[in-house]
Amino acid sequence: MHEKPTILLPVRILEGESLPEGTGKLLSNVRVLLLGYHVVPEQTAPGQMQMQFEDRAQDRLAELESALESAGATVETRLVFTHEGQKTIDRMIYEHGCLAVLVPDMVRDLDDVLVPIRGTVGVDRLVRVVTGLFADTDASITLFHVAEPDETDEDARTLLDGVADRLTDVGIDEERIRLTIRRGDGALDSITEAAESADAIVMGETDPSIATFVFGMPAEKVADRFVGPVFIVQRERPDGIERD
């Protein structure tokens, strides 16, 4: 039995955001930290805004929680009124040990999951997320690597073989795993082109800035150009970053 990873699902709770169809089913095998948050204008105290809108926000949060739980997800909720939404999201990632953040979008039938691989850094966390989400499904897992100009085909294959071995070790049938190596195009264009035939993406956070984990580069660009859910696997908590 594989360990359930914790996935952060942030929702702007007072701005009419809803969960796209199929989100509950997609998250049915994991733990979900459902974060309802509202960014308060600088001139307004968060506590004042919370007193005014907390009941409305809690009601909406409860609706979303119920929808996820009815699909089988294990859900924990947090409601935050804050001046700095991104810092709040970052803090939740570290406080609750979230392995990935979901950028939700329409969920089609889960036939193929695209997993771009850059290198060996973060592979443990990537494997845990892919396993938690998809081990109990029939979805094919496409391990995708854009080779560097000085990288040999053998090195690229060795990289993907290593990740494939990790996935089979935790119970994913090797027949479900496909390996794809591409050269020539830029990484972002290659990933988004490959994503056209995928139903979901699981990719590592590649920007060195923690603050841009989902709204930054390049993961956010992929999410913008891909019609489907994108899971962004988080880096390890860096030294020197303290919880608020």
Backbone as a ProteinNet text record, in pm:
[ID]
protein_1_A
[PRIMARY]
MHEKPTILLPVRILEGESLPEGTGKLLSNVRVLLLGYHVVPEQTAPGQMQMQFEDRAQDRLAELESALESAGATVETRLVFTHEGQKTIDRMIYEHGCLAVLVPDMVRDLDDVLVPIRGTVGVDRLVRVVTGLFADTDASITLFHVAEPDETDEDARTLLDGVADRLTDVGIDEERIRLTIRRGDGALDSITEAAESADAIVMGETDPSIATFVFGMPAEKVADRFVGPVFIVQRERPDGIERD
[TERTIARY]
85.6	0	89.3	74.1	158.2	107.5	199.2	165	90.9	-13	-86.3	-10.2	23	86.5	-18.4	28.3	-59.9	-46.5	-159.8	-164.1	-233.8	-171.3	-232.4	-322.1	-444.6	-539.1	-585.1	-520.9	-560.2	-676.4	-772.7	-890.6	-914.4	-931.8	-968.9	-1116.1	-1139	-1267.3	-1381.5	-1352	-1457	-1464.2	-1392	-1387.5	-1458.4	-1541.6	-1623.2	-1550.9	-1429.1	-1357.6	-1428.6	-1438.5	-1498.5	-1401.2	-1433.6	-1349.3	-1397.4	-1308.7	-1349.6	-1402.4	-1487.9	-1546.9	-1437	-1454.1	-1359.3	-1247.3	-1238.7	-1129	-1134.5	-1253.8	-1267.9	-1217.2	-1254.4	-1208.8	-1057.2	-1001.5	-856.9	-782.2	-840.7	-775	-825	-894.1	-960.2	-864.1	-738.2	-642.9	-540.6	-559.3	-457	-520.6	-434.2	-477.7	-477.6	-582.1	-595.3	-596.4	-508.3	-517.8	-588.4	-714.5	-797	-783.5	-714.6	-689.1	-783.1	-876.8	-957.7	-893.1	-857.8	-790	-847.9	-834.5	-879.2	-773	-729.2	-627.7	-696.6	-659.5	-721.3	-642.2	-709	-637	-549.1	-438.6	-341.7	-403.4	-498	-554.3	-657.8	-686.4	-787.1	-720.5	-759.3	-705.3	-767.1	-683.6	-739.1	-847.9	-826.8	-925.7	-1060	-1057.7	-1181.3	-1255.5	-1180.7	-1241.2	-1295.3	-1221.9	-1265.3	-1396	-1406.9	-1530.6	-1650.3	-1628	-1736.8	-1776.1	-1676.3	-1702.6	-1675.3	-1639.7	-1600	-1711.9	-1833	-1942.4	-1963.2	-1962.7	-1980.2	-1867	-1743.6	-1627.9	-1630.6	-1666.7	-1671.8	-1777.9	-1891.1	-1996.9	-1946.5	-1877.5	-1826.3	-1718	-1632.8	-1526.7	-1586.2	-1692.5	-1758.6	-1818.8	-1871.9	-1926.8	-1817.9	-1703.7	-1593.3	-1537.3	-1527.5	-1478.9	-1570.7	-1700.2	-1796.3	-1785.1	-1763.9	-1751.3	-1628.8	-1519.1	-1396.7	-1410.9	-1469.6	-1484.5	-1580	-1681.6	-1776.6	-1710.6	-1597.8	-1523.1	-1417.6	-1401.6	-1309.4	-1184.7	-1166.3	-1044.9	-1051.7	-934.4	-920.9	-887.4	-973	-962.8	-943.4	-850.6	-832.2	-844.3	-910.4	-933.3	-864.8	-831.7	-782.4	-845.5	-882	-936.1	-847.7	-798.9	-705.6	-743.4	-750.8	-760	-622.9	-565.4	-425.5	-397.3	-290.7	-243.6	-158.2	-98.6	-3.6	-40.4	-114.5	-163.7	-52.8	51	156.5	234.1	261.9	331.4	245.5	117.2	27.1	31.9	30.2	36.3	169.2	279.1	410.6	415.3	359.1	361.3	282.5	169.1	88.3	161.9	236.4	314.1	407.1	481	582.5	523	421.4	363.1	293.8	239.3	160.2	228.4	352.3	428.2	367.2	316	253.6	361.2	343.2	439.6	415.8	293.2	262.2	146.2	137.7	26.7	-48	-178.8	-259.7	-306	-275.9	-338.5	-455.3	-577.3	-688	-738.2	-789.6	-855.3	-941.6	-1012.3	-1101.6	-1028.6	-1090.8	-1031.7	-1105.1	-1034.9	-1091.5	-1065.5	-1097.3	-1064.2	-913.1	-871.5	-728.8	-667.4	-633.5	-568.4	-417.2	-369.4	-225.7	-183.6	-79.9	-23.9	117.2	144.2	276.2	359.5	480.4	569.6	703.8	721.6	851.8	958.4	1075.5	1187.3	1305.6	1356.4	1472.8	1602.8	1603.9	1724.6	1688.5	1788.2	1763.9	1716.4	1733	1690.4	1538	1490.3	1347	1273.8	1346.4	1280.4	1202.7	1256.6	1185.1	1045.7	1036.6	908	816.8	874.7	797.3	735.3	815.4	767	654.3	668.9	565.1	432.7	441.4	319.1	253.8	331.9	276.8	215.7	283.7	233.2	103.8	103.1	-16.3	-138.4	-117.3	-228.6	-277.3	-182	-216.9	-186.7	-128.1	-95.7	-220.6	-331.6	-453.6	-545.3	-489.9	-566.4	-505.8	-563.8	-510.3	-434.2	-410.5	-348	-205.2	-168.3	-29.3	51.7	175.4	264.5	374.4	376.7	478.3	588.1	705	821.5	888	898.4	936.2	1059.8	1161.1	1285.2	1332.1	1360.8	1420.4	1570.7	1644	1788	1862.1	1963.9	2051.7	2142.6	2195.4	2281	2399.7	2457.5	2575.2	2539.5	2412.7	2366.9	2351.1	2410.5	2400.9	2266.8	2229.3	2105.9	2112.2	2230.6	2247.6	2223.2	2277.7	2256.5	2108.8	2042.2	1900.1	1818.5	1849.8	1777.9	1802.3	1926.4	1958.6	1877.9	1863	1783.9	1639.8	1577.8	1437.7	1421	1515.6	1508.8	1510.8	1591.9	1600.5	1468.1	1399.4	1269.9	1166.7	1171.1	1078.6	1096.4	1221	1247.8	1188.5	1198.1	1142.6	990.9	927.4	782.2	739.4	812.3	776.7	802.6	903.2	933.7	817.9	741.8	631	496.6	499.4	378.2	312.5	372.2	314	366.4	276.9	314.1	400.5	512.7	603.6	538.7	435.7	366.6	290.6	266.8	197.7	293.8	422.6	521.5	581.1	579.8	639.8	753.5	858	973.5	984.3	997	1009.1	1123.8	1215.2	1327	1315	1329.8	1317.6	1438.3	1473.4	1584.1	1540.2	1616.1	1599.6	1517.1	1395.3	1307.9	1338.7	1291.3	1302	1219.1	1259.5	1192	1044.7	1011.9	873.4	787.3	834.8	757.7	741.6	847.7	840.8	739.9	740.1	647.9	503.6	478.1	340.5	291.9	381.7	343	307.7	391	364	236.1	206	88.5	-42.5	-37	-159.9	-232.4	-158.6	-220.9	-231.5	-202.1	-205.9	-331.4	-368.1	-485.7	-449.8	-324.5	-275.7	-123.7	-66.8	78.4	122.5	231.7	299.1	441.6	478.4	610.3	672.4	804.9	875.3	883	891.2	912.6	1055.2	1071.4	1203.7	1256.5	1169.8	1217.4	1281.4	1398.8	1463.7	1390.8	1299.3	1227	1105.5	1099.5	984.7	857.6	868.7	750.9	679.2	745.6	682.7	646.8	615.7	597.4	486.8	387.9	278.9	247.1	272.6	242.6	366	477.1	603.3	638.1	767.5	815.4	894.6	891.6	804.9	677.7	660.2	545.8	414	403.1	278.6	250.3	356.1	335.6	278.9	328.4	275.2	127.8	93.9	-45.8	-132.6	-81.2	-157	-182.1	-88	-95.6	-151.3	-190.5	-238.1	-379.1	-472.1	-608.6	-617.1	-597.1	-597.1	-527.1	-540.6	-479.6	-327.9	-259.1	-113.4	-75.5	-1.4	51.6	196.8	228.5	364	427.1	520.7	585.9	685.4	674.9	754.5	894.9	984.7	1120.7	1119.3	1229.7	1247.2	1250	1208.3	1210.5	1354.5	1385.3	1523.1	1566	1696.4	1750.8	1734.3	1702.5	1695.6	1556.5	1460.8	1324.5	1246	1196.1	1126.7	975.6	906.3	761.4	718.6	609	554.5	489.7
-118.7	0	123.9	209.1	326.8	437.7	525.1	635.7	744.6	798.9	906.9	1039.2	1103.6	1235.4	1340.8	1453	1566.6	1666.2	1701.3	1794.1	1921.9	2035.4	2164.1	2209.5	2245.5	2298.1	2435.2	2543	2677.4	2731	2792.3	2848	2988.5	3084.2	3221.2	3217.5	3205	3158.5	3258.1	3386.9	3487.3	3543.8	3482.5	3535.5	3445	3357.5	3275.3	3158.7	3125.8	3011.3	2881.9	2792.2	2661.6	2553	2429.6	2317.6	2265	2258	2206.1	2064.2	2028.5	1894.6	1787.4	1688	1577.8	1595.6	1713	1736.8	1639.5	1614.8	1522.5	1383.2	1333.6	1201.3	1198.4	1304.4	1312.8	1302.9	1358.1	1364.1	1256.9	1158.7	1061.4	972	961.6	871.5	943	1074.4	1150.6	1227.3	1285.6	1381	1519.6	1594.2	1726.7	1831.4	1929.5	2047.2	2153.9	2174.5	2270.7	2405.5	2496	2628.3	2729.5	2778.6	2890.6	3018.5	3105.7	3228.6	3349.7	3463	3589.4	3694.5	3759	3864.1	3995	4048.2	4169.3	4291.7	4400	4522.7	4572.9	4635.2	4679.6	4768.7	4852.1	4948.1	4886.2	4756.9	4688.4	4582.1	4575.1	4473.1	4337.4	4231	4098.2	4056.1	4089.3	4052.2	4117.9	4241.9	4313	4247.2	4212	4145.3	4007.6	3939.4	3806.3	3813.1	3911.9	3926.5	3948.1	4018.3	4051.8	3936.3	3857.2	3759.5	3614.3	3588.4	3452.9	3351	3383.6	3286.9	3249	3347.9	3321.3	3234.5	3267.1	3190.4	3047.7	3030.9	2896.9	2811.6	2870.7	2795.8	2746.4	2833.7	2794.4	2687.9	2702.6	2605.1	2468.3	2468.3	2342.6	2275.1	2352.4	2295.7	2226.4	2292.7	2235.1	2111.6	2117.4	2002.5	1882.4	1905.7	1796.7	1733.2	1816.7	1764.4	1675.1	1713.3	1633.9	1504.1	1514	1394.8	1293.9	1341.8	1250.4	1169.6	1221.6	1149.8	1057.6	1061.1	970.5	1033.1	1163.2	1229.3	1248.4	1246.4	1282.6	1430.7	1511.4	1656.5	1723.2	1816.5	1907.7	2048.6	2136.1	2271	2377	2486.4	2605.3	2726.6	2825.6	2950.8	3063.6	3146.3	3252.4	3381.9	3489.8	3624.5	3688.4	3738.2	3778.1	3893.9	3967.3	4070.3	4009.6	3894.7	3836.6	3691.6	3673.5	3540.7	3441.4	3484.1	3390.2	3342.3	3433.1	3392.4	3295.4	3317.1	3225.8	3086.8	3080.6	2952.5	2883	2958.6	2900.9	2843.6	2918.7	2874.2	2745.4	2734.7	2613.9	2492.9	2514	2404.8	2344.7	2430.1	2381.4	2333.6	2402.4	2361.6	2226.5	2196	2073.9	1967.7	1991.6	1891.2	1856.5	1956	1930.8	1898.3	1788.8	1748.4	1818.3	1858.5	1921.6	2017.5	2108.3	2202.5	2174.2	2172.6	2148.3	2279.8	2298	2403	2334.5	2349	2267.4	2316.2	2224.6	2253.7	2133.4	2142.3	2034.7	1900.7	1799.2	1665.6	1576.3	1533.6	1436.9	1296.4	1196.7	1060.7	1050.4	987.7	978.2	859.4	880.6	776.4	792.4	917	939.9	1057.6	1035.9	1139.1	1170.5	1298.2	1341.5	1382.8	1326.3	1356.8	1403.3	1534.7	1585.6	1563.3	1517.1	1489.4	1575.1	1656.8	1739.6	1671.7	1615.5	1553.1	1470	1436.9	1349.2	1424.3	1556.9	1634.6	1630.1	1594.8	1592.6	1470.3	1370.1	1252	1176.2	1167.7	1097.4	1155.3	1286.6	1352.1	1335.5	1344.2	1325	1185.9	1085.4	947.3	929	989.4	977.1	1038.6	1151.2	1216.3	1133.9	1090.3	1010.7	882.2	818.3	693.3	715.8	818	844.5	875	950.1	990.7	880.4	804.9	724.1	574.6	529.7	387.4	300.2	348.3	269.3	297.4	359.7	384.5	301.1	312.9	245.1	340.1	461.3	562.6	524.4	552.3	537.8	656.4	630.1	733.9	757.7	875.3	908.5	991.4	929.7	1001.2	1072	1203.7	1286.8	1369.1	1361.5	1434	1506.6	1636.1	1714.6	1716.6	1649.1	1634	1764.7	1788.7	1902.8	1875.6	1981.5	1961.2	1868.7	1874.9	1792.8	1661.1	1628	1505.9	1394.5	1281	1168.7	1099.1	1025.8	947.7	845	790.2	690.2	751.4	872	938.9	970.8	1018.7	1051.8	926.7	818.1	693.1	641.4	653.5	609.3	687.6	818	901.6	852.2	832.3	790.1	647.3	560.6	423.6	422.1	511.1	516	556.3	653.8	694.8	584.1	520.3	410.2	297.4	266.4	162.2	198.6	326	370.1	351.8	380.3	366.1	219.7	133	-9	-67	-14.6	-61.5	-35.3	70	103.1	55.2	-28	-97.5	-59	31.3	66.4	-29.9	-94	-192.8	-127.9	-191.6	-134.7	-117.8	-194.7	-181.3	-49.6	13.7	143	260	234.9	343	354.9	475.7	503.7	603.6	588.8	678.5	756.4	889.2	974.6	1072.3	1073.9	1166.9	1256.4	1385.8	1478.7	1572.4	1613.1	1705.9	1819.4	1928.5	2033.9	2151.3	2126.8	2235.9	2281.1	2401.2	2446.6	2358.3	2349.3	2259.3	2293.7	2421.9	2460.6	2424.3	2456.9	2424	2272.8	2199.3	2053.5	1994.5	2045.2	1992.8	2023.6	2148.2	2184	2112	2086	2008.3	1865.4	1806.1	1669.8	1663.5	1774	1776.3	1775.9	1801.1	1804.6	1670.7	1562.8	1430.2	1373.4	1456.2	1409.3	1459.7	1391.1	1429.5	1502.1	1492.8	1562.6	1569.3	1666.3	1681	1679	1609.1	1616.6	1661.2	1780.5	1833.3	1895.5	1895.6	1952.8	2103.2	2166	2309.2	2337.3	2414	2436.7	2575.2	2666.6	2800.4	2797.9	2860.6	2857	2937.1	3022.5	3103.3	3028.1	3008.9	2942.1	3023.1	3154	3239.4	3224.6	3164.7	3150.6	3006.6	2928.9	2784.8	2751.2	2838.1	2806.6	2922.5	3044.3	3159.5	3207.5	3137.5	3180	3105.3	3088.1	3033.1	2905	2807.7	2799.1	2719.8	2666.2	2577.4	2647.3	2775.4	2846.4	2861.6	2877.9	2888.7	2758.2	2647.9	2519.5	2510.4	2549.1	2544.6	2634.1	2751	2842	2782.7	2704.5	2656	2514	2457	2319.6	2314.8	2258.1	2244	2114.2	2124	2007.1	2040.1	1955.2	1980.4	1962.9	2048.5	2041.4	2032.9	1928	1913.4	1960	2055.9	2107.5	2056.4	1964.9	1901	1999.9	2017.9	2119.2	2072.9	2169.3	2141.1	2113.4	2056.5	2042.2	2181.2	2190.1	2318.6	2367.9	2483.3	2533.2	2575.3	2562.4	2612.3	2763.2	2811.7	2956	3013	2932.8	2983	2937.6	3033.9	3005.2	3010.8	2937	2946.8	3078.5	3132.9	3256.8	3228.6
0	0	0	-102.1	-111.4	-19.5	20.6	109.4	31.8	93.6	29.2	43.9	-67.1	-56.7	-23.6	29.4	54.5	-59.8	-119.6	-231.9	-186.7	-211.8	-178.2	-293.3	-259.2	-357.2	-309	-357	-314.5	-397.4	-329	-395.1	-342.5	-431.7	-392.4	-354	-229.3	-178.7	-197.5	-207	-221.9	-363.2	-455.9	-591.4	-691.8	-640.9	-729.6	-793	-746.2	-802.6	-764	-856.9	-831.4	-874.7	-841.7	-881.1	-1015.5	-1113.6	-1244.3	-1231.7	-1324.4	-1323.8	-1324.8	-1238.6	-1232.3	-1132.4	-1067.7	-973.8	-857	-806.3	-694.1	-727.3	-843.5	-885.5	-900.7	-954.1	-973.3	-840.9	-734.8	-604.6	-508.2	-559.2	-471.7	-395.3	-440.1	-374.2	-286.9	-264.9	-191.7	-76.4	4.4	105.1	41.8	66.4	7.8	118.5	106.8	192.7	109.7	140.1	66.9	135.5	69.6	125.9	62.1	140.1	96.2	146.3	55.1	98.6	27.5	93.8	35.3	61.4	-44.2	-32.1	1.6	116.2	169.8	124.4	83.1	45.9	160.4	124.6	224.2	330.8	291.9	386.4	479.5	459.2	541.2	626.5	753.7	843.3	809.5	798.4	769.7	867.7	995.8	1095.6	1072.4	1026.5	997.1	881.2	776.6	661.2	699.7	787.1	828.4	906.6	994.6	1071.4	978.8	869.6	779.2	688.3	644.4	539.5	578.8	704.2	741.9	720.8	759.6	745.9	599.9	513.2	371.1	317.7	359.3	311.9	365.2	491.2	550.2	482.3	449.5	380.8	245.6	173.1	41.6	55.1	155.3	178.5	211.4	290.8	326.9	203.8	110.1	-13.6	-94.5	-107.2	-184.2	-114.4	17.1	94.1	75.1	79.4	62.5	-75.4	-177.6	-313.3	-327.1	-265.6	-271.6	-192.4	-73.3	10.2	-52	-121.3	-183.8	-295.3	-348.1	-451.9	-392.7	-259.4	-193.4	-137.6	-156.2	-106.4	44.3	106.7	247.4	252.3	313.1	300.9	436.3	440.5	553.2	498.5	571.6	520.4	606.3	541.7	608.2	541.5	621.7	571.2	621.3	529.6	566.2	495	571.5	516.5	534.9	427.7	432.2	338.3	368.3	275.3	164.1	190.6	96.1	68	-40.7	-73.4	-100.9	-172.6	-207.7	-85.7	8.3	130	210.9	211.2	280.5	218.4	85.3	16.3	44.3	37.3	66.5	207.7	302.5	441.7	458.4	391.6	401	344.6	236.7	177.6	281.7	351.2	444.8	575.7	624.3	752.1	743.5	627.5	614.3	528.5	491.9	417.3	282.8	213	82.6	-20.4	-89.8	-191.5	-324.7	-349.2	-478	-461.4	-557.1	-565.5	-695.3	-688.1	-807.1	-867.6	-996.2	-1075.8	-1146.7	-1096.4	-1147.7	-1282.9	-1356.9	-1484	-1518.4	-1627	-1668.5	-1671	-1616.3	-1613.4	-1711.8	-1813.6	-1906.7	-1853	-1930.2	-1888.9	-1871.2	-1763.8	-1733.9	-1806.2	-1930.5	-2008.6	-2011.5	-2008.8	-2019	-1932.9	-1853.3	-1766.7	-1813.7	-1837.6	-1881.7	-1761	-1751.2	-1639.2	-1695.2	-1713.7	-1759.5	-1652.9	-1696.1	-1606.3	-1649.1	-1557.5	-1590.1	-1549.9	-1429.9	-1377.8	-1257	-1177.8	-1063.3	-939.4	-936	-819.4	-807.8	-690.8	-666.8	-717.3	-768.2	-823.8	-716.3	-595.8	-488	-468.7	-461.4	-439.1	-560.6	-678.6	-801.3	-805.9	-772.2	-772.4	-670.8	-554.4	-451.6	-497.5	-566.8	-614.9	-725.5	-823.3	-933.4	-880	-788.2	-731	-655.2	-569	-490.2	-574.4	-680.4	-764.7	-858.7	-916.9	-1032.4	-1021.3	-911.6	-899.9	-908.4	-856.6	-853.3	-972.7	-1076.2	-1198.6	-1311.7	-1429.4	-1547	-1638.7	-1592.2	-1677.2	-1714.4	-1838.6	-1881.5	-1828.7	-1792.5	-1740.4	-1843.6	-1903.9	-2002.7	-1937.2	-1920.6	-1868.7	-1986.1	-1976	-2089.7	-2055.4	-2140.6	-2113	-2238.6	-2223.5	-2331.7	-2308.2	-2394.4	-2374.7	-2400.8	-2320	-2341.1	-2461.8	-2524.4	-2643	-2618.5	-2497.6	-2468.7	-2399.6	-2395.4	-2328.7	-2431.2	-2404	-2498	-2483.8	-2587.8	-2582	-2469.6	-2450.1	-2344.8	-2207.4	-2185	-2056.1	-2034.7	-2138.9	-2128.2	-2097.8	-2164.4	-2141.5	-2000.4	-1953.2	-1817.9	-1714.9	-1738.4	-1648.5	-1641.2	-1755.6	-1756.5	-1706.5	-1738.3	-1688	-1535.1	-1477.7	-1332.1	-1268.7	-1329	-1276.3	-1296.7	-1414	-1441.1	-1340.2	-1307.7	-1208.7	-1072.6	-1037.4	-909.8	-908.2	-1019.5	-1026.8	-1021.1	-1089.2	-1083.9	-945.6	-876	-741.1	-644.7	-671.3	-581	-635.6	-739.5	-777.6	-907.6	-985.3	-1113.8	-1220	-1290.6	-1391.9	-1498.6	-1532.9	-1631	-1767.8	-1795.9	-1923.8	-1934.2	-1820.6	-1821.1	-1840.4	-1837.2	-1840.1	-1979.9	-2033.1	-2162.4	-2143.3	-2222.7	-2215.3	-2345.2	-2334.8	-2452.9	-2433.6	-2530	-2528.2	-2651	-2630.2	-2741.9	-2745.1	-2864.4	-2884.3	-2976.1	-2972.7	-3071.3	-3025	-2979.3	-2939.1	-2797.4	-2763.1	-2625.6	-2534.7	-2408.5	-2314.9	-2300.2	-2286.1	-2264.9	-2384.3	-2505.3	-2625.2	-2640.5	-2608.7	-2621.1	-2524.5	-2401.2	-2300.5	-2338.7	-2379.1	-2411.6	-2537	-2630.7	-2748.2	-2708.6	-2623	-2576.8	-2494.8	-2424.7	-2338	-2414.5	-2543.2	-2622	-2620.1	-2603	-2600.8	-2459.5	-2358.6	-2219.7	-2150.4	-2043.4	-1966.4	-1837	-1795.7	-1676.8	-1686	-1615.1	-1609.4	-1463.8	-1437.4	-1307.5	-1336.5	-1289.6	-1319.7	-1196.4	-1191.9	-1079	-1088.3	-972.9	-968	-1015.1	-1120.7	-1177.5	-1151.3	-1111.2	-1079.2	-941.3	-923.9	-793.4	-687.5	-725.2	-628.2	-576.4	-446.2	-386.1	-409	-410	-421.6	-554.6	-654.1	-785.6	-814.4	-711.1	-727.5	-826.6	-839.6	-931.3	-1023.3	-979.4	-1062.8	-1137	-1120.1	-1178.8	-1305.2	-1329.8	-1455.7	-1428.9	-1515	-1631.9	-1607.6	-1487.4	-1464.5	-1494.3	-1458.6	-1480.2	-1628.9	-1708.7	-1852.7	-1909.7	-1859	-1903.5	-1867.2	-1743.3	-1700	-1787.5	-1826.3	-1911.2	-2049.5	-2099.1	-2236.5	-2246.2	-2133.5	-2132.1	-2075.5	-2147.6	-2099.1	-2020.7	-1892.9	-1806.8	-1676.3	-1576.2	-1445.3	-1449.1	-1375.6	-1365.3	-1217.8	-1181.2	-1046.4	-1047.7	-962.1	-954.8	-825.8	-842.2	-727.9	-667.9	-536.5	-468.5	-435.9	-432.3	-385.4	-236	-189	-44.7	18	141.6	212.1	224.8	166.7	168.4	308	334.1	460.2	464.7	583.2	601.4	580.7	528.9	514.9	636.2	711.4	834.1	811	891.2	887.3	948.9	896.5	953.5	1087.8
[MASK]
++++++++++++++++++++++++++++++++++++++++++++++++++++++++++++++++++++++++++++++++++++++++++++++++++++++++++++++++++++++++++++++++++++++++++++++++++++++++++++++++++++++++++++++++++++++++++++++++++++++++++++++++++++++++++++++++++++++++++++++++++++

